[in-house]
Amino acid sequence: MSGTVTAGRIAGCLGMLVAGALTGAAGWLVVGLWPPGGLLLALLAVLGLFLGGRIALGTGFGVGGAAVGWFLSYVMLGIPRPEGDFLLGSSGIGVYVYLLGGTVLAVMCATMRGPLERPVSASRPAK
């Protein structure tokens, strides 16, 4: 699939942005709720989201939209409120592992090749 910009791809990226924000917010809550198992569950959900975005749009733009939404949910939940407290507390190492692990998964899913993409040869130009 080529990387042409169409209305469907733009709508797909916006949908992945919203899905990423929802998955990110749910993941941050699960990581704090169930410390050992919640981290694994949240990372599996993020992996499914990123792979789904990659497969649905056929390019790394699906992963990019989901990753931006996922990271924006972290930023929005980590900003202190006017009362002085945080909506999302970072009291353990789990939230940092979730942030780093999700970033690694996003990069991994964005740079992987699909089964339909032909390998590029140095002797012939790519189509």
C-alpha positions as CSV (number, residue, x, y, z in Angstrom):
1,M,0.0,0.0,0.0
2,S,1.2,3.4,-0.8
3,G,1.4,6.3,1.7
4,T,-1.1,8.5,-0.2
5,V,-3.2,10.8,2.0
6,T,-6.9,10.2,1.5
7,A,-10.0,11.2,3.5
8,G,-10.4,7.7,4.7
9,R,-6.8,7.6,6.1
10,I,-7.3,11.0,7.8
11,A,-10.5,9.7,9.4
12,G,-8.7,6.5,10.4
13,C,-5.8,8.4,12.0
14,L,-8.3,10.6,13.9
15,G,-10.1,7.5,15.1
16,M,-6.8,5.9,16.1
17,L,-6.0,9.1,18.0
18,V,-9.3,8.8,20.0
19,A,-8.8,5.1,20.6
20,G,-5.2,5.7,21.7
21,A,-6.4,8.3,24.2
22,L,-9.0,6.0,25.7
23,T,-6.6,3.0,25.8
24,G,-3.9,5.2,27.4
25,A,-6.2,6.5,30.1
26,A,-7.5,3.0,30.9
27,G,-4.0,1.6,30.9
28,W,-2.8,4.2,33.4
29,L,-5.7,3.4,35.7
30,V,-5.1,-0.3,35.4
31,V,-1.3,0.0,36.1
32,G,-2.1,1.8,39.4
33,L,-5.0,-0.5,40.3
34,W,-3.3,-3.9,39.9
35,P,0.5,-3.4,40.3
36,P,2.0,-6.6,38.9
37,G,-0.6,-7.8,36.5
38,G,-2.0,-4.5,35.5
39,L,1.2,-3.5,33.8
40,L,1.2,-6.6,31.7
41,L,-2.5,-6.1,30.8
42,A,-2.0,-2.5,29.9
43,L,1.0,-3.2,27.7
44,L,-0.9,-6.0,25.9
45,A,-3.8,-3.6,25.3
46,V,-1.3,-1.0,23.9
47,L,0.3,-3.6,21.7
48,G,-3.1,-4.7,20.3
49,L,-4.0,-1.0,19.7
50,F,-0.7,-0.3,17.8
51,L,-0.9,-3.5,15.8
52,G,-4.6,-2.8,15.0
53,G,-3.7,0.7,13.8
54,R,-0.8,-0.7,11.6
55,I,-3.1,-3.4,10.0
56,A,-6.1,-1.1,9.6
57,L,-4.3,1.7,7.8
58,G,-1.6,-0.4,6.2
59,T,1.1,2.1,7.2
60,G,2.8,3.4,10.3
61,F,0.4,6.4,10.3
62,G,-2.1,4.3,12.2
63,V,0.5,3.6,14.9
64,G,1.4,7.2,14.9
65,G,-2.1,8.4,15.5
66,A,-2.7,5.8,18.3
67,A,0.7,6.7,19.9
68,V,-0.1,10.4,19.9
69,G,-3.4,9.8,21.6
70,W,-1.8,7.4,24.0
71,F,0.9,9.9,25.0
72,L,-1.6,12.8,25.2
73,S,-3.6,10.9,27.7
74,Y,-0.5,10.5,29.9
75,V,0.2,14.2,29.6
76,M,-3.4,15.2,30.4
77,L,-3.6,12.8,33.4
78,G,-0.1,13.9,34.7
79,I,-0.8,17.7,34.8
80,P,-1.4,19.0,38.3
81,R,-4.9,20.3,38.9
82,P,-5.7,23.7,40.4
83,E,-6.2,22.1,43.8
84,G,-2.6,21.0,43.8
85,D,-3.0,17.3,43.4
86,F,-2.6,15.0,40.4
87,L,-5.3,13.0,38.7
88,L,-2.7,10.3,38.0
89,G,-0.2,9.6,40.7
90,S,3.2,8.2,39.8
91,S,3.9,6.4,43.0
92,G,5.7,3.4,41.6
93,I,8.0,2.3,38.8
94,G,5.0,0.7,37.0
95,V,3.9,3.9,35.3
96,Y,7.4,4.6,34.0
97,V,7.8,1.0,32.7
98,Y,4.4,1.5,31.0
99,L,5.6,4.7,29.4
100,L,8.9,3.3,28.2
101,G,7.3,-0.1,27.2
102,G,4.6,1.6,25.2
103,T,7.1,3.8,23.4
104,V,9.1,0.7,22.5
105,L,6.0,-1.1,21.3
106,A,5.0,2.0,19.2
107,V,8.3,2.2,17.5
108,M,8.4,-1.6,16.9
109,C,4.9,-1.6,15.3
110,A,5.5,1.5,13.2
111,T,8.7,0.1,11.7
112,M,7.7,-3.4,11.0
113,R,6.9,-4.7,7.5
114,G,3.7,-6.4,6.6
115,P,3.5,-9.7,4.8
116,L,2.4,-8.1,1.5
117,E,5.3,-5.6,1.4
118,R,8.1,-6.9,-0.9
119,P,11.7,-6.7,0.3
120,V,13.7,-3.9,-1.3
121,S,16.6,-5.0,-3.4
122,A,19.7,-2.8,-3.9
123,S,20.0,-3.9,-7.5
124,R,16.5,-2.9,-8.5
125,P,14.6,0.3,-7.7
126,A,11.6,-0.1,-5.4
127,K,8.2,0.3,-7.0
